Amino acid sequence: MSLQIYNDLHNKKEEFQPIEPGKVRMYVCGMTVYDYCHLGHARMIVVFDVVYRYLQARGYDVTYVRNITDIDDKIIQRANERSEPFTELTQRFIDAMHEDLDALGVLLPTIEPRATGHMPEILEMIQRLIDRGHAYVTDSGDVYYSVTSFKDYGQLSGKSIEDLKAGARVESSDEKRDPLDFALWKAAKPGEPAWDSPWGKGRPGWHIECSAMSTKALGDTFDIHGGGADLTFPHHENEIAQSEGATGHHFVNYWMHNGFVRVNDEKMSKSLDNFFTIREIMAHYRPEEIRYFILTSHYRSPLNYDEEHLLNARQALTRFYTALRGLPAAEPGEAEEYAQAFNKAMDDDFNTPEALAAMFELVREINRVRAQDEQKAARTAAELRRMGAILGILQDDPEQWLRGGASEGLSDEEIETLIQQRLDARAEKNWAEADRIRDELKDKGIVLEDGAGGTTWRRE
């Protein structure tokens, strides 16, 4: 089966055909670094991390660009509130972002450009837009993009210029020629960071940053552009207008957007006080549990955050790691039927819920054969790990994973001591004492599993 991607440019699934055979060029809008990563950021980044991993697993040579926005209005406002240089603020949150994403098992992109490192490219693109009649300079030194100069504006979002004009607000002090026009360059204000330009000191608008960074890294036309659904309009619509207006070439072939995050069936927002950073969630759940939870919904669907779904993720991973536990290392094999089901799911617009379902079928097969053919079970388990690597899960040592996850309560040594006391009680046929110790461990979140090879344990 060929890889099918839902292309938001045409609102349908399409067979993926890269511009250059065997190679993929992909750009994803990354973080604006003025605060910690929240669950919405994590979803977007994990989604495209899986896309990156699967494209590589399919044999593509992938150039993956995920930018950092390190200058914009929110960054300046936050830095002023804290009376610190904006560069110190952004570097602190870039470091925190890398810590969070590393914990979630996110691979580094091929290139991670920063907006402040691309001022020459930004200035050049703005000048080209002015020269081609798509932008104009105001008396105050601002530069605006003229939306009506680009006949295909609205092609991604489906919004027409007429409808947008009907709902636009006009401010009397605005120097824009049209209320739909948007800023490419903002003239310097007192106390704000500024760079030299042909139009006076100032700083770039948000939209032009991504156009300049993506074309610098990937060329005028590239394969995939991704981001959250909230970026479709105006950000990505404006990127198309800028990039195609400046280069005269088609910008992107496949547009992908992940769905919104909801909390207890309400949209996540600070105003509703249901806004969670990754660090807050990781205080209660392991990073792999969060990542697994994200993968249980198709990337284009809403993701509903609640305690039940995260607990379900914990239970699912426990089941996976229990199946892997105790098996020797081996090369993947004995699982072609399951590999085909996994690949079929991923080829269908990266359908991770269906891919996980195929992996659960493989768990049943491992549990079925392990008692009669340990080597076959080991080869099947290695295939499960291979699938897991594509999704960024199941790469920990099973024993450590099953015994980890609790920062409080009994230590490993205390648990082992109680297990030995229970074994001694059973040897003496003191069943009441053995049951008492099992119950004591269970009350403290420790599950015992008696088998032919002895007693193993895990934390709930």
C-alpha positions as CSV (number, residue, x, y, z in Angstrom):
1,M,0.0,0.0,0.0
2,S,1.2,3.5,-0.8
3,L,1.5,6.1,1.9
4,Q,-1.6,8.3,2.0
5,I,-1.6,11.7,3.7
6,Y,-4.6,13.9,4.4
7,N,-3.7,17.1,2.6
8,D,-5.4,20.1,4.1
9,L,-4.7,22.1,0.9
10,H,-7.2,19.9,-0.9
11,N,-9.2,18.5,2.1
12,K,-8.7,14.8,1.1
13,K,-6.2,11.9,1.4
14,E,-3.7,11.8,-1.3
15,E,-0.9,9.4,-2.2
16,F,2.4,10.8,-1.0
17,Q,4.8,11.5,-3.8
18,P,8.0,13.4,-2.8
19,I,9.4,16.0,-5.0
20,E,12.7,14.1,-5.1
21,P,12.5,10.3,-5.1
22,G,13.7,8.8,-1.8
23,K,13.9,12.2,0.0
24,V,11.5,14.2,2.1
25,R,11.7,17.8,3.1
26,M,9.4,18.7,6.0
27,Y,8.9,21.9,8.0
28,V,6.9,22.1,11.2
29,C,6.1,25.3,13.1
30,G,7.7,24.9,16.5
31,M,7.6,26.7,19.8
32,T,7.4,30.4,20.6
33,V,9.7,30.4,23.6
34,Y,8.3,32.6,26.3
35,D,6.9,29.9,28.7
36,Y,7.0,26.2,29.4
37,C,5.6,23.7,26.9
38,H,2.0,22.8,27.4
39,L,0.0,19.7,26.4
40,G,-1.0,21.3,23.1
41,H,2.7,21.9,22.2
42,A,3.5,18.3,23.2
43,R,0.8,16.9,21.0
44,M,2.0,18.7,18.0
45,I,5.6,17.9,18.5
46,V,5.0,14.2,19.3
47,V,2.7,13.9,16.2
48,F,5.3,15.1,13.8
49,D,8.1,13.2,15.6
50,V,6.1,10.1,14.7
51,V,5.7,11.3,11.1
52,Y,9.5,11.8,11.0
53,R,10.2,8.4,12.5
54,Y,7.8,6.6,10.1
55,L,9.1,8.3,7.0
56,Q,12.6,7.2,8.0
57,A,11.4,3.7,8.7
58,R,9.9,3.6,5.2
59,G,13.4,4.3,3.9
60,Y,13.2,8.0,3.1
61,D,16.1,10.4,3.7
62,V,14.2,13.1,5.7
63,T,15.3,16.6,6.3
64,Y,13.1,17.7,9.2
65,V,13.1,21.4,10.1
66,R,11.3,22.5,13.3
67,N,11.8,26.2,14.0
68,I,12.0,28.2,17.2
69,T,10.3,31.6,17.3
70,D,12.6,33.6,19.6
71,I,11.3,37.1,18.9
72,D,7.6,38.3,18.8
73,D,5.2,40.4,20.8
74,K,4.6,37.9,23.6
75,I,8.3,37.4,24.2
76,I,8.9,41.1,24.4
77,Q,6.0,41.6,26.8
78,R,7.1,38.7,29.1
79,A,10.7,39.9,29.1
80,N,9.6,43.5,30.0
81,E,7.4,42.1,32.8
82,R,10.4,40.3,34.2
83,S,12.8,43.1,33.5
84,E,15.3,40.8,31.8
85,P,16.8,40.8,28.3
86,F,14.6,38.9,25.9
87,T,17.6,36.7,24.9
88,E,17.9,35.4,28.5
89,L,14.2,34.7,28.7
90,T,14.2,32.8,25.4
91,Q,17.3,30.8,26.1
92,R,15.9,29.7,29.4
93,F,12.7,28.4,27.8
94,I,14.6,26.8,24.9
95,D,16.6,24.8,27.4
96,A,13.4,23.9,29.3
97,M,11.8,22.9,26.0
98,H,14.7,20.6,25.1
99,E,14.5,19.0,28.6
100,D,10.7,18.3,28.2
101,L,11.0,17.0,24.7
102,D,13.9,14.7,25.6
103,A,11.9,13.3,28.4
104,L,9.0,12.6,25.9
105,G,11.4,10.7,23.6
106,V,11.2,13.3,20.9
107,L,14.1,13.1,18.3
108,L,16.0,16.3,17.5
109,P,15.0,17.7,14.1
110,T,17.6,17.8,11.3
111,I,17.7,21.6,11.6
112,E,16.3,23.8,14.4
113,P,16.5,27.4,13.1
114,R,15.8,30.4,15.2
115,A,14.1,33.5,13.9
116,T,16.8,35.9,15.2
117,G,19.4,33.9,13.3
118,H,17.7,34.6,9.9
119,M,17.5,38.4,9.7
120,P,19.3,38.7,6.4
121,E,16.9,36.1,4.8
122,I,13.9,37.9,6.3
123,L,15.0,41.3,5.0
124,E,15.7,39.9,1.6
125,M,12.3,38.3,1.4
126,I,10.5,41.5,2.4
127,Q,12.4,43.5,-0.2
128,R,11.5,41.0,-2.9
129,L,7.8,41.3,-1.9
130,I,8.0,45.1,-2.1
131,D,9.8,44.8,-5.5
132,R,7.1,42.4,-6.8
133,G,4.2,44.7,-5.7
134,H,3.0,42.5,-2.8
135,A,4.1,44.8,0.0
136,Y,4.4,48.4,0.8
137,V,6.2,50.7,3.3
138,T,4.2,53.1,5.5
139,D,5.4,56.6,6.6
140,S,6.2,55.3,10.1
141,G,8.5,52.5,8.7
142,D,6.2,49.5,9.0
143,V,6.0,47.2,6.0
144,Y,2.7,45.4,5.2
145,Y,1.8,42.6,2.9
146,S,-1.0,43.6,0.5
147,V,-3.5,40.6,0.8
148,T,-5.5,41.6,-2.3
149,S,-2.3,41.5,-4.4
150,F,-2.2,37.7,-4.1
151,K,-5.1,36.2,-6.1
152,D,-5.0,32.8,-4.3
153,Y,-5.3,34.1,-0.8
154,G,-7.5,31.7,1.2
155,Q,-6.6,28.5,-0.7
156,L,-5.6,26.7,2.5
157,S,-8.2,27.9,5.0
158,G,-11.1,28.2,2.5
159,K,-11.7,31.8,3.5
160,S,-12.6,34.2,0.8
161,I,-11.2,37.8,0.8
162,E,-14.8,39.1,0.5
163,D,-15.9,37.3,3.7
164,L,-12.8,38.3,5.6
165,K,-13.3,41.9,4.6
166,A,-16.9,41.8,5.8
167,G,-15.7,40.8,9.3
168,A,-12.6,42.9,9.5
169,R,-12.2,45.8,11.9
170,V,-10.8,49.1,10.7
171,E,-8.9,51.3,13.1
172,S,-8.6,55.0,12.3
173,S,-4.9,55.2,13.2
174,D,-4.0,52.3,11.1
175,E,-1.7,53.0,8.2
176,K,-2.7,49.8,6.4
177,R,-4.2,50.3,3.0
178,D,-6.6,47.4,3.6
179,P,-7.8,46.0,7.0
180,L,-6.7,42.5,5.9
181,D,-3.1,43.5,5.3
182,F,-0.6,42.1,7.8
183,A,2.8,43.2,9.1
184,L,6.0,42.0,7.6
185,W,8.2,44.5,9.4
186,K,7.4,46.5,12.6
187,A,9.1,49.8,13.2
188,A,11.0,50.0,16.4
189,K,9.3,51.2,19.6
190,P,11.1,52.5,22.6
191,G,12.6,49.8,24.8
192,E,12.0,47.0,22.2
193,P,14.7,44.9,20.5
194,A,15.4,46.2,17.0
195,W,17.5,45.4,13.9
196,D,18.6,47.6,11.1
197,S,16.7,47.5,7.8
198,P,16.3,49.6,4.6
199,W,13.0,50.9,6.2
200,G,14.5,51.9,9.5
201,K,15.1,50.0,12.8
202,G,12.5,47.4,13.6
203,R,11.8,43.7,13.9
204,P,10.0,41.1,11.8
205,G,6.4,40.1,11.9
206,W,5.7,36.5,13.0
207,H,4.5,35.2,9.7
208,I,7.5,36.2,7.6
209,E,9.9,34.5,10.0
210,C,8.6,31.0,9.0
211,S,8.6,31.8,5.3
212,A,12.2,32.9,5.5
213,M,13.4,30.0,7.6
214,S,11.6,27.3,5.6
215,T,12.8,28.5,2.2
216,K,16.3,29.0,3.5
217,A,16.5,25.4,4.8
218,L,14.3,23.5,2.2
219,G,14.1,25.6,-0.9
220,D,11.2,27.5,-2.6
221,T,9.1,24.3,-2.8
222,F,9.1,21.4,-0.4
223,D,7.1,18.3,0.5
224,I,5.3,18.7,3.9
225,H,4.5,21.6,6.2
226,G,2.9,20.8,9.5
227,G,1.6,22.4,12.7
228,G,-1.4,22.8,15.0
229,A,-4.8,23.3,13.5
230,D,-4.9,26.8,15.1
231,L,-2.1,27.8,12.7
232,T,-4.1,27.1,9.5
233,F,-5.4,30.7,9.5
234,P,-3.9,33.2,9.5
235,H,-0.3,32.0,10.0
236,H,-0.1,29.3,7.3
237,E,-2.3,31.1,4.9
238,N,0.0,34.1,5.3
239,E,3.1,31.9,4.8
240,I,1.7,30.8,1.4
241,A,1.0,34.3,0.3
242,Q,4.5,35.5,1.4
243,S,6.5,32.6,0.0
244,E,4.7,32.3,-3.3
245,G,4.5,36.0,-3.7
246,A,8.3,36.3,-3.2
247,T,9.4,33.3,-5.2
248,G,6.7,32.9,-7.8
249,H,6.8,29.1,-7.1
250,H,4.3,26.7,-5.4
251,F,5.2,26.7,-1.7
252,V,4.2,23.3,-0.2
253,N,2.7,20.1,-1.6
254,Y,1.2,18.6,1.5
255,W,-0.2,20.5,4.5
256,M,-0.8,18.6,7.7
257,H,-2.5,19.9,10.9
258,N,-3.0,18.1,14.2
259,G,-6.3,18.6,16.1
260,F,-6.9,20.6,19.3
261,V,-6.5,19.4,22.9
262,R,-9.5,19.3,25.1
263,V,-9.6,18.9,28.9
264,N,-12.6,17.0,30.2
265,D,-14.3,17.7,26.9
266,E,-13.6,21.5,27.1
267,K,-11.1,23.3,25.0
268,M,-7.9,23.8,26.9
269,S,-7.3,27.5,27.8
270,K,-5.9,29.6,30.6
271,S,-9.2,31.4,30.9
272,L,-11.0,28.2,31.9
273,D,-8.2,27.3,34.3
274,N,-7.7,23.9,32.6
275,F,-4.3,24.7,31.2
276,F,-1.5,22.2,31.9
277,T,2.2,22.3,31.2
278,I,4.1,19.1,30.4
279,R,6.1,19.5,33.6
280,E,2.9,19.6,35.7
281,I,1.6,16.4,34.0
282,M,5.0,14.7,34.4
283,A,4.8,15.3,38.2
284,H,2.1,12.6,38.2
285,Y,2.7,10.5,35.1
286,R,5.7,9.1,33.4
287,P,6.7,10.8,30.1
288,E,6.1,7.5,28.1
289,E,2.6,7.4,29.5
290,I,1.9,10.9,28.2
291,R,3.4,10.1,24.8
292,Y,1.3,6.9,24.6
293,F,-1.8,8.8,25.6
294,I,-1.2,11.3,22.7
295,L,-0.9,8.4,20.3
296,T,-4.2,6.9,21.2
297,S,-6.1,9.5,19.2
298,H,-5.6,10.0,15.4
299,Y,-3.5,13.2,15.0
300,R,-6.3,15.1,13.1
301,S,-8.9,14.3,15.8
302,P,-9.4,16.2,19.1
303,L,-7.4,14.8,22.0
304,N,-9.3,14.7,25.3
305,Y,-7.2,15.0,28.4
306,D,-8.5,13.5,31.6
307,E,-7.2,11.2,34.4
308,E,-9.0,8.1,33.0
309,H,-7.2,8.3,29.7
310,L,-3.8,8.7,31.3
311,L,-4.5,5.8,33.6
312,N,-5.5,3.7,30.6
313,A,-2.2,4.6,29.0
314,R,-0.4,3.4,32.1
315,Q,-2.3,0.1,32.0
316,A,-1.6,-0.4,28.3
317,L,2.1,0.2,28.7
318,T,2.2,-2.2,31.7
319,R,0.6,-4.8,29.4
320,F,3.2,-4.2,26.7
321,Y,6.2,-4.3,29.0
322,T,4.9,-7.4,30.9
323,A,4.8,-9.2,27.5
324,L,8.4,-8.2,26.9
325,R,9.6,-9.0,30.3
326,G,12.0,-11.9,30.8
327,L,12.6,-12.7,27.1
328,P,16.1,-13.0,25.7
329,A,17.4,-10.6,23.1
330,A,16.7,-11.6,19.5
331,E,16.3,-10.3,15.9
332,P,12.8,-9.3,14.9
333,G,10.8,-12.1,13.1
334,E,7.8,-14.4,13.2
335,A,5.4,-11.5,12.9
336,E,4.9,-10.6,9.2
337,E,1.1,-10.6,9.5
338,Y,1.3,-8.1,12.4
339,A,3.9,-6.0,10.7
340,Q,1.7,-5.7,7.7
341,A,-1.2,-4.6,9.8
342,F,1.0,-2.0,11.6
343,N,2.3,-0.7,8.3
344,K,-1.2,-0.6,6.7
345,A,-2.4,1.6,9.7
346,M,0.6,4.0,9.4
347,D,0.3,4.2,5.6
348,D,-3.3,5.3,6.2
349,D,-2.5,8.9,7.2
350,F,-0.4,7.9,10.2
351,N,-3.2,6.1,12.0
352,T,-1.5,5.5,15.4
353,P,-4.7,4.1,17.2
354,E,-4.9,1.3,14.5
355,A,-1.1,0.8,14.7
356,L,-1.4,0.3,18.5
357,A,-4.2,-2.2,17.9
358,A,-1.9,-4.2,15.7
359,M,0.7,-4.1,18.4
360,F,-1.8,-5.4,21.0
361,E,-2.5,-8.4,18.7
362,L,1.2,-9.0,18.7
363,V,1.2,-9.0,22.5
364,R,-1.4,-11.7,22.5
365,E,0.8,-13.8,20.2
366,I,3.8,-13.3,22.5
367,N,1.8,-14.5,25.5
368,R,0.5,-17.4,23.5
369,V,3.8,-18.8,22.4
370,R,6.2,-17.9,25.2
371,A,5.5,-21.0,27.3
372,Q,6.1,-23.4,24.4
373,D,8.8,-21.6,22.3
374,E,10.7,-19.0,24.1
375,Q,12.9,-18.2,21.1
376,K,9.9,-17.6,18.8
377,A,8.4,-15.4,21.5
378,A,11.7,-13.5,21.7
379,R,11.8,-12.8,18.0
380,T,8.1,-11.7,18.1
381,A,8.9,-9.4,21.0
382,A,11.8,-7.9,19.1
383,E,9.3,-7.1,16.3
384,L,7.1,-5.4,18.9
385,R,10.0,-3.3,20.0
386,R,10.7,-2.4,16.4
387,M,7.2,-1.1,16.0
388,G,7.4,0.7,19.3
389,A,10.6,2.5,18.2
390,I,8.6,3.9,15.2
391,L,6.1,5.3,17.7
392,G,8.8,6.3,20.2
393,I,7.7,3.8,22.9
394,L,8.7,0.5,24.5
395,Q,12.4,1.2,24.4
396,D,13.1,0.9,28.1
397,D,14.2,-2.2,30.0
398,P,11.0,-4.0,30.8
399,E,12.1,-4.9,34.3
400,Q,13.1,-1.3,35.2
401,W,9.9,0.1,33.6
402,L,7.6,-2.2,35.6
403,R,9.4,-1.5,38.8
404,G,9.7,2.2,38.3
405,G,7.2,5.0,38.3
406,A,6.8,5.6,42.0
407,S,9.0,8.2,43.7
408,E,7.4,7.5,47.2
409,G,6.7,4.4,49.2
410,L,8.7,1.3,49.5
411,S,12.2,1.1,48.0
412,D,13.2,-1.8,45.8
413,E,15.3,-3.3,48.6
414,E,12.3,-3.2,51.0
415,I,10.1,-4.9,48.5
416,E,12.6,-7.6,47.8
417,T,12.9,-8.2,51.6
418,L,9.1,-8.6,52.0
419,I,8.9,-10.9,49.0
420,Q,11.6,-13.1,50.6
421,Q,9.7,-13.1,53.9
422,R,6.6,-14.2,51.9
423,L,8.6,-17.0,50.2
424,D,9.8,-18.2,53.6
425,A,6.3,-18.1,55.0
426,R,5.1,-20.2,52.1
427,A,7.9,-22.7,52.5
428,E,6.8,-23.1,56.1
429,K,3.1,-23.5,54.9
430,N,2.2,-20.3,56.8
431,W,-0.4,-19.3,54.3
432,A,-1.9,-16.6,56.5
433,E,1.4,-14.8,56.8
434,A,2.1,-15.1,53.1
435,D,-1.3,-13.6,52.3
436,R,-0.8,-10.8,54.8
437,I,2.5,-9.8,53.1
438,R,0.9,-9.9,49.7
439,D,-1.9,-7.7,50.9
440,E,0.5,-5.3,52.5
441,L,2.4,-5.0,49.3
442,K,-0.8,-4.6,47.3
443,D,-1.9,-1.8,49.6
444,K,1.3,0.0,48.8
445,G,0.9,-0.3,45.1
446,I,3.1,-3.4,44.5
447,V,1.6,-6.2,42.4
448,L,3.2,-9.7,42.8
449,E,3.1,-12.2,40.0
450,D,4.0,-15.9,40.8
451,G,5.3,-18.0,37.9
452,A,7.4,-21.0,37.1
453,G,10.5,-18.8,37.2
454,G,9.7,-17.4,40.7
455,T,7.9,-14.3,41.9
456,T,8.2,-11.0,40.0
457,W,6.8,-7.7,41.0
458,R,5.8,-4.4,39.5
459,R,4.4,-1.1,40.7
460,E,0.8,-0.2,39.8
